[in-house]
Amino acid sequence: MKVLLFFFCLPFFFPLTLAAQTVSAKGLSETEMTGLRLFVQRCSVCHLAVPQYKAYAPHLNQEVVKARGDDAIRKFILQGSPRMPGFQYTFQQADIDQIISYLKTVKKEGAAQAPSRSQDIFGNGE
């Protein structure tokens, strides 16, 4: 029941969590920015590090990508697991490459946190 309530309330509180995070998207290449957008849209519900909530999936960062390798991460995103859906019908190869490029920029202490402002990822902020 708590999980259902969490997902019901998430759309109302997600903009607040975006504003509360500290990681900035400044300095990212166009490929990494696209990867960030895709990550926020598709992966952040489970992989986003929000201090107030327990993450449903591991926090992702450059160390995870380095330890497992690009090919293993790509395969995992495509095929999924018992706890994670596969995205073989959602993402193109280029999309996955962009997500991996973004994850390679995420340091462990800032593991896959949302950018500090919506303008940083969508280019339409203040």
Sequence and secondary structure as in RCSB ss.txt:
>XXXX:A:sequence
MKVLLFFFCLPFFFPLTLAAQTVSAKGLSETEMTGLRLFVQRCSVCHLAVPQYKAYAPHLNQEVVKARGDDAIRK
FILQGSPRMPGFQYTFQQADIDQIISYLKTVKKEGAAQAPSRSQDIFGNGE
>XXXX:A:secstr
 HHHHHHHHHHHHHHHHHHH  B  TT  HHHHHHHHHIIIIIHHHH   TTS  SS    HHHHHHH HHHHHH
HHHH  SSS   TTT  HHHHHHHHHHHTT  GGGTT  BSSHHHHHS   
